Amino acid sequence: MAFALAKGFVESGRVAKAQISMLVRNDTKRSLVEDLGYIAIEDPASLVAADIVFLSVKPQDAEQVLRDLRPVIDKERHLLVSICAGLNIQMLARAVDKDSLNRRIARVMPNTPSQIRRGVSVFCMGPECTDSDRLTVEALMTAVGSCYEIQEKQMAAAGAISGSGPAFIFTLLDALSDAGVKNGLPRKLAQELAMDMIEGSAAFARVEFGRRHFAELKDQVTSPGGTTIAGIAALERWGFRNAIIQAIDATTDRAKDLGC
């Protein structure tokens, strides 16, 4: 995700590659970072000159990384922005300084379309953050898509929809293209039809948002005894709606288990 965000920040024009440094732990990652045009650093102390520190590591590695950053992270200078799933602001603050929660920390949950600047992000700010910090996070995340400020207690559920949601949509796209092939369509055509249909449907729903419920838009496509209502009936019979709800529930519950 770090590379996806960095790519989006640079392509938006709001951040230059020369302004982005990445802390690396091995030669392979160093080569990758440098090949992409970013600055690779190995010593956490090098981050002392940074204004914003993004934490983008696996949750199980976050505590050690933050311990390494303890001598570096300073409340007056640094805004720590975590995109690690399952680590709440209090946990992050304790990891940075076990004796104090006095740190400027924000949490952001982006998604992979951020790398093409079509992402959706949710974020929440810690109690020590300033209005300027909030504007900074908003400016960065709106550079790579839309973003919404939420309460931290909403992070698990919101992240399930916006953060994990692309995987669910890609699964739907795959299923639609398989269904097209099963019914005689060439694979490429089935894939393009599915992608264009979802993109157009979302755009139409956005235009009608606040005026017509999603169910009304669905009803507009159906006619008595027609083909679409037959498909809707099959979706209901096979539990499509409930499967979506259960997927969001399971994703939310797992995030909460991790401490989100």
Secondary structure per residue as TSV (DSSP state, phi and psi in degrees):
chain	resnum	aa	ss	phi	psi
A	1	M	-	360.0	-30.9
A	2	A	H	-59.5	-43.1
A	3	F	H	-67.6	-37.7
A	4	A	H	-61.7	-45.8
A	5	L	H	-66.8	-44.5
A	6	A	H	-58.9	-43.8
A	7	K	H	-60.5	-44.5
A	8	G	H	-65.7	-42.4
A	9	F	H	-59.4	-45.1
A	10	V	H	-67.7	-45.4
A	11	E	H	-67.5	-23.0
A	12	S	H	-73.9	-18.5
A	13	G	T	86.5	-0.1
A	14	R	S	-87.0	-18.8
A	15	V	S	-136.0	137.0
A	16	A	-	-92.1	151.4
A	17	K	G	-56.5	-35.9
A	18	A	G	-66.6	-13.6
A	19	Q	G	-91.8	-4.4
A	20	I	-	-108.6	119.4
A	21	S	E	-114.0	143.2
A	22	M	E	-125.1	128.6
A	23	L	E	-78.6	121.1
A	24	V	-	-117.6	155.3
A	25	R	S	-115.1	-8.5
A	26	N	S	-150.2	166.0
A	27	D	H	-66.2	-34.0
A	28	T	H	-62.0	-46.5
A	29	K	H	-68.5	-36.2
A	30	R	H	-60.0	-45.9
A	31	S	H	-62.1	-41.2
A	32	L	H	-62.4	-47.1
A	33	V	H	-60.8	-46.3
A	34	E	H	-69.5	-36.5
A	35	D	H	-62.8	-30.7
A	36	L	T	-82.9	-5.5
A	37	G	T	94.3	9.1
A	38	Y	-	-96.0	169.5
A	39	I	E	-91.0	124.0
A	40	A	E	-98.5	128.7
A	41	I	E	-126.9	150.0
A	42	E	-	-111.2	-24.2
A	43	D	-	-97.9	118.1
A	44	P	G	-54.3	-27.3
A	45	A	G	-60.9	-22.7
A	46	S	G	-66.3	-17.8
A	47	L	G	-79.0	-4.4
A	48	V	G	-60.5	-27.2
A	49	A	G	-84.8	-6.2
A	50	A	-	-76.1	156.2
A	51	D	S	-97.3	-36.1
A	52	I	E	-126.6	131.6
A	53	V	E	-116.7	116.3
A	54	F	E	-90.9	130.3
A	55	L	E	-101.3	109.1
A	56	S	-	-132.8	79.5
A	57	V	S	-137.0	169.7
A	58	K	-	-64.6	142.8
A	59	P	H	-52.5	-36.8
A	60	Q	H	-71.1	-16.4
A	61	D	H	-98.3	-11.0
A	62	A	H	-62.9	-42.6
A	63	E	H	-61.1	-43.7
A	64	Q	H	-66.0	-42.2
A	65	V	H	-61.8	-42.9
A	66	L	H	-68.3	-33.7
A	67	R	H	-62.4	-39.7
A	68	D	H	-65.1	-26.9
A	69	L	H	-89.0	-7.0
A	70	R	T	-51.9	-45.1
A	71	P	T	-71.6	-11.1
A	72	V	T	-101.4	-45.6
A	73	I	-	-68.5	122.8
A	74	D	-	-124.2	131.9
A	75	K	T	-59.2	-39.5
A	76	E	T	-69.7	-27.7
A	77	R	T	-106.2	-39.8
A	78	H	-	-105.8	135.0
A	79	L	E	-102.6	119.7
A	80	L	E	-94.4	121.8
A	81	V	E	-115.2	115.0
A	82	S	E	-100.1	132.5
A	83	I	-	-116.0	23.9
A	84	C	-	-84.6	128.6
A	85	A	T	-71.0	144.6
A	86	G	T	80.9	8.7
A	87	L	-	-122.4	112.0
A	88	N	-	-81.5	172.9
A	89	I	H	-62.9	-40.0
A	90	Q	H	-63.9	-41.8
A	91	M	H	-62.1	-41.7
A	92	L	H	-64.7	-43.3
A	93	A	H	-62.9	-42.4
A	94	R	H	-63.8	-37.0
A	95	A	H	-69.0	-34.5
A	96	V	H	-73.8	-40.4
A	97	D	-	-149.6	104.2
A	98	K	T	-65.7	-16.2
A	99	D	T	-100.6	-3.3
A	100	S	-	-153.8	145.2
A	101	L	-	-101.7	13.9
A	102	N	-	-83.7	71.0
A	103	R	-	-138.8	149.1
A	104	R	-	-88.3	105.7
A	105	I	E	-131.0	134.5
A	106	A	E	-124.8	150.9
A	107	R	E	-115.3	135.4
A	108	V	E	-130.2	135.9
A	109	M	E	-117.4	96.2
A	110	P	-	-90.0	-177.1
A	111	N	-	-135.3	168.9
A	112	T	G	-63.8	-29.8
A	113	P	G	-62.3	-5.7
A	114	S	G	-59.1	-28.0
A	115	Q	G	-70.4	-16.2
A	116	I	G	-111.7	16.7
A	117	R	T	62.7	32.2
A	118	R	-	-124.6	28.6
A	119	G	E	-80.5	170.5
A	120	V	E	-129.7	126.0
A	121	S	E	-125.9	146.7
A	122	V	E	-118.6	147.2
A	123	F	E	-146.0	156.5
A	124	C	E	-139.8	150.0
A	125	M	E	-108.8	140.8
A	126	G	-	-73.7	165.0
A	127	P	T	-65.0	-21.7
A	128	E	T	-89.0	-5.9
A	129	C	-	-72.5	151.1
A	130	T	-	-99.4	169.8
A	131	D	H	-61.2	-34.7
A	132	S	H	-64.3	-38.6
A	133	D	H	-61.0	-43.9
A	134	R	H	-60.8	-44.6
A	135	L	H	-64.5	-35.5
A	136	T	H	-64.5	-46.9
A	137	V	H	-62.6	-44.5
A	138	E	H	-60.3	-43.4
A	139	A	H	-63.3	-41.6
A	140	L	H	-67.9	-46.7
A	141	M	H	-75.8	-30.5
A	142	T	H	-72.3	-15.6
A	143	A	T	-69.9	-20.0
A	144	V	T	-118.1	15.9
A	145	G	E	144.5	-154.0
A	146	S	E	-94.3	154.3
A	147	C	E	-145.5	152.2
A	148	Y	E	-135.6	128.6
A	149	E	E	-83.5	132.3
A	150	I	-	-133.5	172.4
A	151	Q	-	-79.0	150.3
A	152	E	G	-60.5	-33.2
A	153	K	G	-65.9	-14.9
A	154	Q	G	-93.6	-4.2
A	155	M	H	-61.9	-40.7
A	156	A	H	-63.5	-47.6
A	157	A	H	-70.3	-43.4
A	158	A	H	-65.1	-40.3
A	159	G	H	-65.7	-31.0
A	160	A	H	-63.3	-38.2
A	161	I	H	-79.0	-53.4
A	162	S	H	-85.3	-35.4
A	163	G	T	-82.1	-49.4
A	164	S	S	-86.8	-20.2
A	165	G	H	-51.3	-41.2
A	166	P	H	-55.1	-36.9
A	167	A	H	-63.7	-36.6
A	168	F	H	-69.0	-39.4
A	169	I	H	-67.9	-39.1
A	170	F	H	-63.9	-36.0
A	171	T	H	-64.7	-41.0
A	172	L	H	-63.5	-43.4
A	173	L	H	-59.2	-43.0
A	174	D	H	-63.0	-42.4
A	175	A	H	-66.0	-41.8
A	176	L	H	-62.5	-41.8
A	177	S	H	-68.9	-37.5
A	178	D	H	-61.3	-42.2
A	179	A	H	-64.0	-38.3
A	180	G	H	-63.0	-44.5
A	181	V	H	-62.4	-42.7
A	182	K	H	-58.0	-31.9
A	183	N	T	-100.4	18.5
A	184	G	T	101.3	3.6
A	185	L	-	-88.2	147.0
A	186	P	-	-62.6	145.5
A	187	R	H	-55.3	-49.7
A	188	K	H	-61.1	-42.2
A	189	L	H	-63.8	-43.9
A	190	A	H	-60.9	-41.0
A	191	Q	H	-65.1	-44.6
A	192	E	H	-67.3	-39.8
A	193	L	H	-60.5	-43.3
A	194	A	H	-64.8	-45.9
A	195	M	H	-63.9	-46.6
A	196	D	H	-65.0	-37.5
A	197	M	H	-63.9	-45.5
A	198	I	H	-67.5	-42.2
A	199	E	H	-62.7	-45.5
A	200	G	H	-67.3	-39.1
A	201	S	H	-64.0	-42.1
A	202	A	H	-64.8	-41.0
A	203	A	H	-64.0	-40.6
A	204	F	H	-65.9	-42.6
A	205	A	H	-61.5	-36.8
A	206	R	H	-64.5	-43.3
A	207	V	H	-61.9	-39.1
A	208	E	H	-88.8	-3.1
A	209	F	T	-60.4	131.1
A	210	G	T	90.5	-14.6
A	211	R	T	-108.5	-39.1
A	212	R	S	-135.1	137.3
A	213	H	-	-68.6	152.7
A	214	F	H	-53.9	-37.6
A	215	A	H	-63.4	-33.4
A	216	E	H	-67.5	-38.0
A	217	L	H	-65.8	-37.8
A	218	K	H	-63.0	-44.6
A	219	D	H	-63.0	-30.2
A	220	Q	H	-63.9	-27.0
A	221	V	H	-85.3	-20.6
A	222	T	-	-94.6	152.0
A	223	S	-	-136.9	153.6
A	224	P	T	-55.2	124.8
A	225	G	T	69.0	14.0
A	226	G	-	-87.8	-176.5
A	227	T	H	-71.2	-40.6
A	228	T	H	-66.7	-42.6
A	229	I	H	-66.5	-28.8
A	230	A	H	-64.9	-39.8
A	231	G	H	-68.2	-41.0
A	232	I	H	-60.2	-42.4
A	233	A	H	-62.0	-38.3
A	234	A	H	-66.1	-40.7
A	235	L	H	-59.5	-44.8
A	236	E	H	-66.1	-40.4
A	237	R	H	-64.0	-37.0
A	238	W	T	-93.4	7.0
A	239	G	T	78.7	30.0
A	240	F	H	-58.8	-51.2
A	241	R	H	-59.9	-46.3
A	242	N	H	-65.7	-35.1
A	243	A	H	-62.6	-40.1
A	244	I	H	-64.0	-46.4
A	245	I	H	-61.8	-43.0
A	246	Q	H	-64.9	-36.0
A	247	A	H	-63.9	-43.4
A	248	I	H	-66.9	-41.3
A	249	D	H	-59.2	-47.4
A	250	A	H	-64.4	-41.1
A	251	T	H	-65.6	-43.3
A	252	T	H	-62.9	-45.7
A	253	D	H	-62.3	-40.2
A	254	R	H	-65.4	-40.4
A	255	A	H	-61.9	-40.2
A	256	K	H	-67.3	-36.8
A	257	D	H	-60.3	-34.7
A	258	L	T	-78.3	-10.8
A	259	G	T	109.5	9.9
A	260	C	-	-64.3	360.0
